[in-house]
Each structure stands twice: as C-alpha cells, then as structure tokens.
Amino acid sequence: MSLAEQMDTVTAAAAGTVDRHATTETFESTNPATGAVVGVFPVHDAAAVRETVERARPAAQRWAELGYDGRRQRLAAYRGYLARRMHELADLVHRENGKPHADAILEITLAIDHLSWAGAHARKTLGPRRVRAGVLAANHAAYLEYQPLGVVGVIGPWNYPVFTPMGSIAYALAAGNAVVFKPSEYTPAVGAWLAAAWRAAVPDVADAFQVVTGSGETGAALCRAGVGKLAFTGSAPTGRRVMAACAETLTPVLMELGGKDAMIVDDDADVAAAADAAVWGSMSNAGQTCIGIERVYATAPVYDRFVAEVTERVRGLRPGSDDEAAYGPMTMASQAEVVKRHLDDATSSGGRAVLGGTLEGAFVSPTVLLDVPESSSAVREETFGPTITITRVADAEEALERTNASSYGLAGAVFSRSRTRAMDLARRMRSGMTSVNSVLTFASIPALPFGGVGESGFGRIHGEDGLKEFTRAKAITRQRYALPVNLMSFTRPPAAADAVARVMGVVHGRHR
Ligand code: NAD
C-alpha cells in the first residue's frame, strides 16, 4: 500500500489529519486485544517537528491576541465538539488503548470538564492585576500579569490518551499558548483525532493545536525544536532523557511521572468502602493508572476483614475486550513482562497471590498479593498492572512510614472515620495529592493542582497552578509621581542613606 493510500486509511479509520510533511517512514498503531491495525502514521523527523513548531509560532501570536474572551469562546467550541462526539472518540480509545468503552467515556468527560474550567478561570488567574507597591516604592504603581510562553510542546503517554495530555493541552491553550503535541506511539490515532477535532471546531486558529507522531526520537526532536516549555507525562526513566535533551537549550520542563501510590486503611475505617475503592483504584484501566493504588497498608484490627472484602470483589472481575469486561488488555505488550517480573519477585520472596497471578496473552488476571516483603519490586517499583499488595501494619503511623519510604510520591488515599486523623495523615503523606475516603478524586476536581514529588516529577497541571505553569510572570512598575529625593540617583544627598537607616531602625529594629 502506498503512503498516500495508508494516509487515506488513517483519515477514514482514525479521523486523523496528521500533516505528512516530507516524511515517508510510517508506523502502525494496533488494537492491543486483537492486533488489528488501527491506523498508519508518519514518523516525524527533526525537520518535520521543527517545521510544525515554526508553523505554530504565528498561530501562538494570533491565539494570544484573541485575549481571554476570544480564547474562552473557542475552547468552549472545542469542548462542545468533543461532547457531541464522545462515543466516536471513546470507540477509538477502546480500539487503540484497549480500555472498556465506558471507561473511555469517563476520561473524555474529565477532559471536557478541565477544558471548561481552564477557559473560565484563565483571566482571573493570569490577567493583569495591581499589587501593593509597599513603602519603599510608595510613589509607584505595581502590576503583575502572567504571559504565555509561545509554543508549548506536550509529550504524552498511552494510558489515558485523552485525559492525561489534555491536562497540559487545555491549560497551556487557556493560558494563551499554541501547542504541539506528540502522543504516545501506542495511541497516535487518539492524538490525531484530538488535533483534527480542534481544526474542525476552531478553524480560524487551526494551527494553535497540532500533532506530530512517532516514538522517542520524535519526542526528543520536540524537546530540541525551540518550544517555550516542554510538558512531559510518562515514566521516570524517559523523563530523565527528556530533561537532558531540554537542558541543551535551557528549555523549561514540567515532569508528570510515575507512581507507586499507597492506601492507608486505619482502625476506624469503613472497611467495605475502603475495599471497594482499593479494587477500583488498583484494577480499573488494567492497573495502568499513574495514580492507581498499587499498595495497601491496613492496620491489624481491620486487616483480615479488608482482605476478605477485597478478594470477594476481585473474584467478580473479568478482563476482556467485550462490553461486560471489567478492564481490558495491557496496552503495551512489554508491560505484561514487567507485571510478570513483579509477580515472580513477590512470590519468590515470600509473598503469595491469594487471587490471580496469571497472564493470558495481553490479559493479566486480577491479582491480590499478601505478605510481600517491602524490598520486593512489587512494592518498590511501578507495576502498572491489575495487581495490589496488601500488608498488615501495627497502626496508621507504621502505614504512613511505609507509604513514605518510596522514591515516588504521586498520590495516595487514606480511609478513616476520624476527620482530624485522616486529614493529619493526608497532610503528612509524601505525595502531591491524597484522597480521604475515596481514590483518585483529586483528578476530577479541576481547581486542584495535579503533580508529584520525588521521582513522580515536579510542576503542576490543573487548577490555578496548572494555568500558571504555562506562563511567565511579568512584573511592571509605573512611577506615579517623583519624590523630592530619589535614592536610586547619583543626585541623592549624602545624608539620605543615614535618614533611611534611622527609619529602618525605628520600624524594624525593635523586632528581636
Ligand atoms: P514512556 O515514558 O515510555 O513514554 C512517554 C512518552 O515519551 C511517549 O510519547 C514516548 O514516545 C515519549 N518518549 C520516549 N522516549 C523519549 C525521548 N528520549 N525523548 C522524548 N520523548 C520520548 O511512558 P508510557 O509508557 O507512555 O506511559 C506510562 C508512564 O506514564 C507510567 O510511568 C505512568 O505512571 C506515567 N504517567 C504519569 C502521569 C502523571 O500525570 N504523573 C499520567 C499518566 C501516566
């Protein structure tokens, strides 16, 4: 099949309108459950990526000049377009990523809500405001505003191919930037669909959101293409490579990396609710969730009940590709190998799988692991599969200590009926986000910032912090009237500095 024919297939099958540039090399994305080809995409090389970024520059200028109202209106048109075609997009996500259609609808819903919030809150968060000038500059007016960076590069993963990149794309666009997005090589059709949807919904500034496709080399080219910032979401090892490439041009980076999130179940927890949340948090999306629950620390008084409640629920889960399946296949075949390695390590080091522990092709059975030592890779490394370790601890303090003894620090959950106790544990959890008596909830609250600590990365998407992340703060002062004595002038009288020192002594000198 010729390239042109392949591209026509892509357009029909995946609604992708990825610019081919002069690129002739292509790659396929496939359905992880069946192996069927979903689409064929160009591998954009460094020249093609640079060309795309250069095309985005004038679009960034036009997009910025539209102002907050003009951008808000167009972001609304975009989310309207997505909302009217949710099933079409969800079907594509199901085919390319493997997750159930209903879960795809859920992630698209979240993305639409974030688009709405970002558009509505950009002016208030970023717009020009006056700040107090203070006594030393009382004759000046002081202004602060947050200006866009120009073209922002976004590199995304495959596990939530709509929601995750949109956490950067929506906020970068709302802040007045153009975006060039490199979706994962496992979900390029979804990325291409999102960009095609933008072109259709916002035709007057179509180049403000473009997509380039390819694997790591295309991503690395985007890092080197002169973008104002690079927002990366993916694994910690790749994050290091992205930072190294961006360091060559001092391109600032946002790092949304992996996690090994824990749930703490305290003595007074609603055990059934905790079990229900733990099963969803660990098994939904086949466990391929950066903020998924991978470890549970349950205190001795509730441990047995919790294990019983979890196993009863997990017994009812079935992976598959049909509408009734609880979750789909591993999107990336190589991830099944990682899961297998962690399961083998857990069982060979003294742990036991009370349920699951088997792989059939791309499908991993829902797995509950008990008595796994803390040194095991199943406890220390990101597994990214439908597995959970449950560990008995003496009390919530021990649970917190073990939770925090991780190089990752993305999110986590606490279950307790005591509000004070739960809030205290949540505050002391070394993570960017914690849910009390639920899991993952912070991701669905657009006003809350999203991001991690340690090997889970730095910087924030979502919320006001997420908007500011894609801007530079600009400070302006305007002299309102001249003072008789200007301290920052060679014309100042010799005694002026002594007078200032005396005033400082009176105002601040009394503090000890
Ligand atoms: P990955 O690191 O393998 O790939 C992520 C992206 O980086 C892909 O688009 C890939 O093509 C690109 N890439 C690879 N090498 C590159 C290079 N040298 N330079 C530039 N780009 C390069 O991650 P993945 O397997 O796609 O995603 C899973 C990971 O993402 C997990 O670790 C998960 O926890 C994490 N994740 C984090 C968040 C978050 O918000 N913190 C959200 C979702 C997923």
Residues whose N, C-alpha, C, O or C-beta is under 5 A from the ligand:
A	BS01	NAD	I155 G156 P157 W158 T164 K182 P183 S184 E185 G214 S215 G216 G219 A220 T233 G234 S235 A236 T238 R241 V242 E256 L257 G258 G259 C290 S456
